[in-house]
């Protein structure tokens, strides 16, 4: 039997989704004591909102990771997935008009030149592998040597979690590209990420410019991580060398980052030059 209300109801969901997409915006949370570039024109000192959004972000990560089987409920504190580097990192959040967090990604910039053992990648399954451990360390040390010669930041990207509503959308790709934009705004960086193949995360990151670590022409393979119950890839990123097809997007996003709300503690010093921005970005 034909339902006279069917077509009308069928049109409501896409329109509702479209309206929800329009209501979502980006918010950037700065490190608790890190340097903030002067180019960011919309600084907001609001510790209450900042803490509220960080708590929501941690709850989103906790719910997504738990649903994926990447963690156990015992790993959560009050439903929150907390990481030691959260306070000292940048966080890009997708929020709606009511400050509900739909997506998040973390960008931890080291205020010093780290050694291999200080990176999260050094605690990966591949790093502990008898077959690949030494090769991985040598590959990472090559990247660390490069960033020292070029006076660049070393950043670790992680904490990427998206609600189902924005997975597989351009929003997910734009969040990945924003890490290039933020790296450029902070003066240039070499990025490192342990990326899951779940939800095509690693595929998206490779598409925008991520590349496997390699040593003496030998690429490090993907591997299974029993702790997170998924296939993983170790990827590196050069802020100056994304996939060329996304260069225009990255520049547009860079302009956007300069105008979106940046939540600070009010304690961060401001710097203007890229050279100064490479020093003490986070602590």
C-alpha angles and dihedrals in degrees: 000000000000113000109215090203095050101090093044093050090045090059096049098070096055090045090049090049090049091051091049090051090052091051093054120094140169127260123186119210114202126215114275093250103007131127115264120207115242088229089076100092102182106063115167121193101201113136093180094056091040093054092044093053093045089052091050090048091054091048091051091051090047095051095045095045092045092050090049092052091241092125140018125242088249089066091065129084111208087339092306127125103214127189125195091233096052096096093048096045140083114246125199110203133189108214137169130224090280094051093252108157115232099169143007142183129184127223114191114189116192115228088212139032104278127210123232092260091058093059125089088231089068088067095052123116090249091055089056093047116114089214100045107018098093092042091053093049091050091049093050092046088056089057092046090051090051094052091049091053091048095041092236134151122258110223133181117207122203145112090090110166130158133184114240090253093070102030113115091017132114086259090070092050092047091053090054091048090048089068088064090047093050092046090053092047090053092053104271134306149190108235129209126194139175099213129193122220088218113113088008090281095144090044092055092048092050090048093057093048111289115141133191120258113258137186124194089349093307115122119216110241131233113260143193117254111202092193092062095027096229147089113273138195129201110222137183129204134199112207090213096049114054123149102295092229089067100046093102091048091050092052091048090050090048089057089048093052089058091061106036121096112280111198113213138172090234090244099091120110117228125232132186109193125072090230091058091044090062090063121079099347091158138002 
